[in-house]
Structure formats: C-alpha cells, structure tokens
Amino acid sequence: MLATETRSSFAQPLSRSSTGQDYPAPESSSTRGHDEFKATLEEMRSNHRGEVSCSIPVVDVESFLNYLFPPLHDGVDVESVVASLRDEGLITSEDEWKAFQATSEKKDEEDESICLLFAEVFGKVIDSASRRTNVEPNFVLAMQRNAFSSDQKANRRRPSGYFILREAEERAHLANEKRDKMRWWYDIALTTEFRKKDNSRGRNANTSKIVLNIQQTLALDPCRRFTFGITAENTSMRLWLCSRATPVVSEVFDFTKGAKVLTRIFLAIAFASKVELGWDPTVRPLVRSNGERAYQIDVNNETYETEQVLSDNSADALVSQATRVWKVKHVASGKRCVLKDIWLEDGRDMEHAIHETILRDIGDKYGTEVKEEAALHLLTPIAHCLVHVNGEQDHTTSIMMRGYTPSMRHRFKIRVKRTTESTSRTHHKSTESSVSEFRRELRAPFPHCLHRREIYRRKHYRVVFKEVAEDLYDVSNLSDAFLVLRDVLRWIHGSGWVHRDISPGNLYLFEGRGLIGDLEYAKQRNFDIESEQATGTRDYMAVEAVDRSYSYLPSLNHGQAVAQLTAMLEMDPDEISAIREASRPTHPRFFHNDLHDLEPLWWIAIWKLFSSDCFEFDGGGDCAEDRNMMRQLAFSNLFHVSDGHRWSFFNNERIYDRDTTWIPESLHLIRKLLNNLRETLILNYNQFEAEFPATRTYLLEEAHDKVLLHFEACRRTVNKIKESLSIVVESKDPFSPVQDGIYAVQEPSIPSLEQD
C-alpha cells in the first residue's frame, strides 16, 4: 500500500463503477470443485489481484482531538497530569518525553522496544490520572501480539498493540487455561501499528495494517458503529477514525514533543466509555451454551435475539451501507421474523416508507383488491426505527464527529491491497463456492465511493420483516426459482416504480409465492431525472446499466450515410459545417427504466441454469462430473471476468449457444426459452430507445408481460422435464439426449398467467 498526502481543490474523479453498494458477492458452503477447475480459478485470481486507489480527508490534529476523538472524562486534567510527570522526570523542561529521546538512534526496521516504551509511558500517564481522580481506566494498552484467539474469523490480523477493555485484559492475564488467556477482537477498542523507521516502506506497511485492522473490527462485530486507530513511524504519529461514512486521518505530528498531545490521547482513550469508542448500546452480545455468539438488538422498545445470520457480506467494505440481516426471535412473544440493520445515506427514504408508498400507488391505480394481492409479494415491515444512542439519533457526522465535516481539499492518498480475508458469516447452499471465493478476493476494504468531492452522511436504520423467507441463493428447486422470477415485479412496475437492485439475495420464496424486498434503492420511474448512480449487484445488472449508457440507440445505416455524403459534395462550406453540427452525436441522459429491472431477472435465470442445482438433471456418473466442471468454468468466465463478455453473451446468439453448451441436455428447452426471452428483451430495448428522447411507456408494459409469461413457461417446462425424467431408469451416456425422457416433452408454448 502506498501512502501520499496531497492538497488539491479537486477530488479524484470517480472510478469506473456500477453500483452504489460495493457489489456484494454471494457466498456458498458447498461445491462440486475439481482440481482442474480450481487451477483455472487460481490463474484467474492471480490476474485480478491488485490495489484500489482512494483518497481520504486529512484533519489537523487539534480538530481531530476536539471533534472526532472521545472527550476527556470529567475531572481528568491534562495540565495536572503533565505537571506531575514532569516532576517525576518523565517529561523534560522542553516538554518532550524522555523515554523516547533515544529511539531515533536505533536501526531496526521494526523494533518491539518502541511498543514497550509506548506501553510504559501509557501506564505512567494513567497511574498519575487515577491517583488524582480515584477512577480506574476503562481501557488499557496491551502489546500481546500473539495472544489472540485462534478460532476467530480472519484471525491473521496481529496488531502491534491495542487498547482493550480493562476487565478483559485482567481476565486474560489471570486465567490459567490457554484458551482463557486469549484476547478477543470483540474487546478491542482500537489498534496501533508501530514502525521503527520513518520511511515510505514503514509508512505504507503501517497504513496497510491499520486499514485492515479497522476493517476487521467493523466487519466482525455488529456492536461496532465506528473505531479508531493509531500509526507511528519512529516519532511520527497519525490518528485514524473510520465510520461507515468515511475514514479520516490526522495530520502527522511528533508524539515525543509537546507532551500534552500524547497525554491527552492516552487519557481520552483510557477513560472513555464504550459508546464513545464506537460500541452500540442497542446491540448486546451473548454467548450460547454451545459457544456460538448471538446478539440482542433493540428496535424502538422491542428486543429481538439473533438466531441465524442471513446476510452480512456487505459489512466487509468499510465505506458502505454495511447491511446485516438476521433471522431473529422477538424476545417477548417468541415469534420468528427477520431483522435488517443498515447505514442509509441522508436523503434516502427508509424501506418501510417506500413499502407504504408503493402499495398506496398500486391501490390508487388498480384498487384495494389488487393492492392486497400486491402486498403478498412484498416483504412486510412490522417494526422499524432510526437508532438512537444516548438519547440522540445516531449519525456519522452529527454524532460521531460532533457536527464537524472534514474537507476533501486536504487528502491522504492510499492504495489498498485487495484482500482474501472476509469476516462474512453468510453462506448460501446453492451458490458456487469456488467462484464466490474468487469474488471475495476481488474485494478491498475501501470501495470506489471514496473518490468523492465530499464525504457520505449516513443514518442508522433498522427494520423488521414478518416473513422468514428463503432467498433465491438458497432455493434449490428450479421450478420454484422460476415461480419467484415470475411473481416479484408483477405490480411494482405497473404502479410506476422501478426496483434498481434486482439480485438473488433480494428475491424470496415464501409459502409458494415469490416476494421481493430490499426496497431502499426503489424509486418512482421518472424520465426527466437522470439516475444519479448505478445500483445493483454487478453480476446480475442490465448490461447497459453497468456503464449507464444506452446500447441500443439507432445509428445511421450505410445507405443513409452514402446519400448524405453525396449531397455534401454539392454544398458550400457553411452548409457542410451546419450539417456536421446538427449531426453531432448526442448522449441522452441515462435513467433506470423497467427493462433494467427485467434483464436482471434473465441473468438470474441463467445463473440458476449454470449453478450446481441443475446437477440432478444430468444423470450422474463420471461424464456428468466432467460436464459439471466445464459448466462451472463457463459460468466463472461469464459472471466473474469482464463486463464485455457479459455484453457479448447477451447480444450475440452464437456466443450464447457456445457458452450454454454445458447445460444438461435435458434442459435444452429451458435454454431455448431463455434465448427467446433474450431476443425479446433486445427487441424491446431497440424499440424503446429508437425514438429517444421520446418515451413510449406502453412498450415497457408489453415487455413486462412477455417476461413474466416466459418465466411461467420455464416453470411448467421444468415440471414436465422432471416428470419425464422420473420414468427413465438410466442414461448410458450423459452427453447424449435422454431418449425416453427429454424428447417426451413437447416444445413449450408461452402460456397465459391466468392458466392453471
């Protein structure tokens, strides 16, 4: 990781990206991997490892201590502590720390002695303050680098030092059993990284470590709202703060001089409350009898206890919505439901409010009966709140930075190495684990959103849903998957709304019907307002939505071009200039329309065909294993390599046929239906974009009906295939058609949704 500091009136331009939420990747706990498959993935991984460049705001030390750091505890006086230490000979008359005066003469690249000196000075400062206040510190500084528990997720992080809860450190120090002597990340308030030499190598190493330490802290523990860090290279120190809105770093300062600064830092940390150092008082951890960690979470005045993590992979990115979803039990009633915790940007509507507005619009247009039917296909919010901390609404700026807004004029530029570590607990049984491991390697702690002119401002929101539904990652029945794809958008589009974040994790199966959730990006369709950013999970996004550029605008055909050039031969220069100006290409403003929601449904259907769920259709045996391996290779190339390949797969029938060769032969009718749907979507794109900027909304309605009917045809065809295959005893060659099976199924027709 490289670290440089720049001053500029302009922020770095946005990197090429496609979502406002860091492309969370599905994870899996099962795979049908092969050595060849894994070797190919290793080659792909090595080609995609790298760094992500970003810039974060730099704050002067005084502002950092006054607005971002914990305030001093009542009764703790920096001046009196410094005077006492000066009397003891620990601070010189020049206001310098005597203990650190000789450190610059040592030549070790990384010297444990500076860590020990740092801890020694901390102890002297706290002892002096405790004698004057008769108050014990809440946190102590420890340097037990190798004393971390070996069974924690992503446990390879070993900070130089850490400030840990005093009672946790005392308990570990006095314990007899080895396990009880371990220190836990859950108890650490902030970490420190020290380097003996103040050079670019040391600075870059420290920056890399502190960023990953901060990422570990925030991603691992739902109790943490923000955290701090400290880096030092020889005598040069920086302070760090990171919330879900932005990391902030202080200007560099010499901690051996001006003893009041380091004294204030130590006193602020040691006597701070857990809330002041980033803990969330509305989330309380508990450990079950089997050793599993769970949480009790408050939503308004109700308490819910977590039973299972449903999704938490977006929490790995530092600057993100950090969405976490649990299956929970309402403590008072014992009822099971789903709780979602998310950091929403200011200006975004909350999901329960969007849900109410969508149903109101459906009722206004279609009536009460349709509104009630539509409600059956939306997750039902039953409780919600904006989280309050110490009586105030939690917020990344007004609370965590006490209203201070760092400027991006003074920036700290870093390049963050992509990491293979993940603290995510999310597991999806039916997804491709080897490929999702590859996806996790492409993650970095800092996403593209740090290249901004101003920082995010986020509020902390929770919502509880009635339905404990199964998302499409876990739906193993292909017929059920097509049922979900058929149901989810039936009424939303008709009421003038677009979802803008269609992915398998947002679509659900519940009691035989499809549901859609995660409405935080949903908006009313507006052809006059350009989409401010692309949203969604990249693997399933509409191809043109990734680049936010229309791909099907009409172009001048060859005959028209020749006629225009011939006419220009007889024109004078002024006329030619006018024609050139008039024919200059225009780029219509990009807005998200219904087709950009419908195409992701098609991509999800393709993903389902490639997934191992289809293995049951392949007849078994070694040949089937080989076919499955090749299918996964084609899948990884399609979904995880380049957007260009996705564009070709969607727009070129020859490439579509080539890449779906390894789909089980028994499903070739489904392949044909999805190819037909692909052509239908392309036709609708061409028709809809043919007369821009004019918009023909009736084409969107027609496209929606066609898509849903295709998925109904797929669902019925899958059921017929299963019935037909059930009478087949065995196929000798899985690579040849199942003669008595698949050919017994007639060519599917596109049904009406009203049919049985």
C-alpha positions, 0 to 999 in steps of 0.5 A: 500500500502506498501512502501520499498526502496531497492538497488539491481543490479537486477530488479524484474523479470517480472510478469506473463503477456500477453500483452504489453498494460495493457489489456484494458477492454471494457466498456458498458452503458447498461445491462440486470443485475439481482440481482442474477447475480450481487451477483455472480459478487460481490463474484467474485470481492471480490476474485480478489481484491488485490495489484500489486507489482512494483518497481520504480527508486529512484533519489537523490534529487539534480538530481531530482531538476536539471533534472526532476523538472521545472527550476527556472524562470529567475531572481528568486534567491534562495540565495536572497530569503533565505537571506531575510527570514532569516532576517525576522526570518523565517529561523534560523542561522542553516538554518532550518525553524522555523515554523516547529521546533515544529511539531515533538512534536505533536501526531496526526496521521494526523494533518491539522496544518502541511498543514497550516504551509506548506501553510504559509511558501509557501506564505512567500517564494513567497511574498519575490520572487515577491517583488524582481522580480515584477512577480506574481506566476503562481501557488499557494498552496491551502489546500481546501480539500473539495472544489472540484467539485462534478460532476467530474469523480472519484471525491473521490480523496481529496488531502491534498493540491495542487498547482493550477493555480493562476487565478483559485484559485482567481476565486474560492475564489471570486465567490459567487455561490457554484458551482463557488467556486469549484476547478477543477482537470483540474487546478491542477498542482500537489498534496501533501499528508501530514502525521503527523507521520513518520511511515510505516502506514503514509508512505504507506497511503501517497504513496497510495494517491499520486499514485492515485492522479497522476493517476487521473490527467493523466487519466482525462485530455488529456492536461496532458503529465506528473505531479508531486507530493509531500509526507511528513511524519512529516519532511520527504519529497519525490518528485514524477514525473510520465510520461507515461514512468515511475514514479520516486521518490526522495530520502527522505530528511528533508524539515525543514533543509537546507532551500534552498531545500524547497525554491527552490521547492516552487519557481520552482513550483510557477513560472513555466509555464504550459508546464513545469508542464506537460500541452500540448500546442497542446491540448486546452480545451473548454467548450460547451454551454451545459457544456460538455468539448471538446478539440482542438488538433493540428496535424502538422498545422491542428486543429481538435475539439473533438466531441465524445470520442471513446476510452480512457480506456487505459489512466487509467494505468499510465505506458502505451501507454495511447491511446485516440481516438476521433471522431473529426471535422477538424476545417477548412473544417468541415469534420468528421474523427477520431483522435488517440493520443498515447505514442509509445515506441522508436523503434516502427514504427508509424501506418501510416508507417506500413499502407504504408508498408503493402499495398506496400507488398500486391501490390508487391505480388498480384498487384495494383488491389488487393492492392486497394481492400486491402486498403478498409479494412484498416483504412486510415491515412490522417494526422499524426505527432510526437508532438512537444512542444516548438519547440522540439519533445516531449519525456519522457526522452529527454524532460521531464527529460532533457536527464537524465535516472534514474537507476533501481539499486536504487528502491522504492518498492510499492504495489498498491491497485487495484482500482474501480475508472476509469476516462474512458469516453468510453462506448460501447452499446453492451458490458456487463456492469456488467462484464466490471465493474468487469474488471475495478476493476481488474485494478491498476494504475501501470501495470506489465511493471514496473518490468523492468531492465530499464525504457520505452522511449516513443514518442508522436504520433498522427494520423488521420483516414478518416473513422468514423467507428463503432467498433465491441463493438458497432455493434449490428447486428450479421450478420454484426459482422460476415461480419467484422470477415470475411473481416479484415485479408483477405490480411494482412496475405497473404502479410506476416504480422501478426496483434498481437492485434486482439480485438473488439475495433480494428475491424470496420464496415464501409459502409458494409465492415469490416476494421481493424486498430490499426496497431502499434503492426503489424509486418512482420511474421518472424520465426527466431525472437522470439516475444519479448512480448505478445500483445493483449487484454487478453480476446480475445488472442490465448490461447497459446499466453497468456503464449507464449508457444506452446500447441500443440507440439507432445509428445511421445505416450505410445507405443513409450515410452514402446519400448524405455524403453525396449531397455534401459534395454539392454544398458550400462550406457553411452548409457542410459545417451546419450539417456536421453540427446538427449531426453531432452525436448526442448522449441522452441522459441515462435513467433506470427504466423497467427493462433494467429491472427485467434483464436482471431477472434473465441473468438470474435465470441463467445463473440458476441454469449454470449453478450446481442445482441443475446437477440432478438433471444430468444423470450422474456418473463420471461424464456428468462430473466432467460436464459439471466442471466445464459448466462451472468454468463457463459460468466463472468466465461469464459472471466473474471476468469482464463486463464485455463478455457479459455484453457479448453473451447477451447480444450475440446468439452464437456466443450464447449457444457456445457458452450454454453448451454445458447445460444438461441436455435435458434442459435444452428447452429451458435454454431455448426459452431463455434465448427467446426471452433474450431476443425479446428483451433486445427487441424491446430495448431497440424499440424503446430507445429508437425514438429517444428522447421520446418515451413510449411507456406502453412498450415497457408494459408489453415487455413486462408481460412477455417476461413474466409469461416466459418465466411461467413457461420455464416453470411448467417446462421444468415440471414436465422435464422432471416428470419425464425424467422420473420414468427413465431408469438410466442414461448410458451416456450423459452427453447424449439426449435422454431418449425416453425422457427429454424428447417426451416433452413437447416444445413449450408454448408461452402460456397465459398467467391466468392458466392453471 
